[in-house]
Amino acid sequence: MSELTPVREAVQTLASRSPSPDFGELKRRATRRGRRRVITVAAAAVVIAGSVPAITSLDGDRRAVQPAVPNIPKADTGTNGWIALDDDDGIYLVRPGQELRPLLRAGSDEVSELCPAWSPDGTRMLFTRFSFTSESPSYSAELVIVPVSESGSAGAPTAIALDGYGVPDPTKGWYPGRCATWAPDGRWVAFAGRGEVWVADTQTSVIRRLPGLEPSELAWRPGTDELAIAGDNGSDPEGRSLSTPVTMYSVSTGEIRQLGSVEAGAITWSPDGSTLAYTGGEDDPGELWLVDADGAKARLLVADMGRANHGIGPEWSPRGDRIAYQRVVGGRGESHEVVLVNVADGTQTVLAPPSVDRGRKWYPRSVSWSPDGTTLLYDAWYELDSQVGDAGSGMIVVPVDQPSRAALLTEGWSAAYLSNQSWGRQPP
Amino acid sequence: MRDSEIQELYAASYRRLLGQLIGVTGSVAEAEDVVQEAFVRGLSHPRRLLGADNPEAWLRTVAVNLARSRWRRAQRLVGLAPRLVEEPPQGDTDGSVVLLQALRMLPAGQRQVIALHHLADLSVEQVAATLGLPTGTVKARLARGRATLATLLVEEGNHV
């Protein structure tokens, strides 16, 4: 008898106890996939309006938000620096042509470090650390900010405790909004908690919580201290994002308002902050729209984007001339390609799934621009000829004007959801 | 016609796949989710499912990759918290859930190769292809996983 025999018998026993779902219900789930969901615009508006007076800080004060004087550097493209990735045992850095190297080790099996994001100037990295506390027992969460030298060495980290943040329910998935994102001023960061948006001051550790929001996307408007909040992942285990009115939150004034009549599930700002590009939820028609920063002059840029199953929504190039989005290839459920839209005239260029490393074809899960706007980073998977489905994962880099020169960055890696601040700029 | 073929496949393989995925995930609930989702995807793409050389292997691959990638981070967190896993329900006299807890305490990478090799009866090469790993890594994780699990089972046995 093998030592694994008791385990085999145990899982078989547990499987036999589990009731089989009705096959008809599985068929109905498959059928429902294509249906558009109803947008609960009115309900969302009530939630947002109700959230204005309820902004709180973690020190327990229920008071007016203290204005902060924004000191926001001018947005521009930067020289490509390190790419930050997370793994079970810590944060790693990699650059095209160089080996993967650890930046920080978690130091314990009871610690997990997730979602690295580079500050706008490329000098600091932010990530979220979850620790299992055996005394409670419970999880604790904190934001960690660590200075990183040009050579990729870590300095002394500082941490901001996230009391009350909670831990994602493993049955309900994880989504991009849970990764923190830096404001253009390099001081404030925003991220989604359960049912609310958190905005943290990395200098003072003050945290503001905006309740009644479970966004699929957060995007700071370049050149300002305004955060755009869009979409709703709700508590759907499949995590499909719905459209909501786009909410704007100002750090300096504390004001929350709606951006005109714009409703979106995914958003991206132009690098100069003058224009927002947006799409609906995942079950809405695949249309890409542009609107001025004040919510006026909405215009359709792409009438038929096709359909996407996951990944980051449209991403505006740091150069400002193109927007990248993903769409399913030929109706195949998990196979995506990248499309580049010329913002000036709406013309599109398809980046077919690149053949990289022994001719394997790689499909993106998510994509992110390099700071100089020349290259896309793919969190990708490949398919083997003999097998249907995801056979392996890795990170690849794709020069958008020379996609045939795509290259494997590191294999055996999956970022699950790639932060749009994964690829840092070279520090000035 | 295709639905009826998939329904037959469902009747024949659902519980077997569920057992294997319980091993992969260390959780009955997560295994139910990913196996059912794999069937939903098969129903959405019947030509892909029924056109595969081995439809059950197709479903297993989809379910395993769902477990690994879609909920990867959340699984990682669960793996950190052995005290937060499901407690054995009242009346669990055969120790199945206790054994599941031991399995769940393995690092995810080791648990996956253990489950696919020892519960799904895949060869080392097939496990490597399924998980996108070199065969050497699979062998190393199998060795480490078996050693860890043996220790855990002894410890759990002392508590049963």
Interface residues (C-beta under 8 A of the other chain):
Chain A: S2 E3 L4 P6 V7 R8 E9 A10 V11 Q12 T13 L14 A15 S16 S18 S20 P21 F23 L26 K27 R29 A30 R33 D88 D109 E110 V111 S112 L114 F130 F132 S134 P137 Y139 V167 P168 D169 P170 T171 K172 G173 W174 P237 R332 G333 R365 W381 Y382 L384 S386 Q387 V388 G389 D390 A391 G392 S393 E411 G412 S414 A416
Chain B: D3 Q7 Y10 A11 Y14 R15 R16 L18 G19 Q20 I22 G23 S27 V28 A29 E30 A31 E32 D33 Q36 F39 V40 R41 L43 S44 H45 R48 A52 D53 A57 W58 T61 V62 N65 R68 S69 R70 W71 R72 R73 A74 Q75 R76 L77 V78 L80 A81 R83 L84 D94 G95 S96 V97 L99 L100 A102 L103 P107 A108 G109 I114 A115 H118 L119 A129 T130 L131 G132 L133 R146 L149 A150 L153
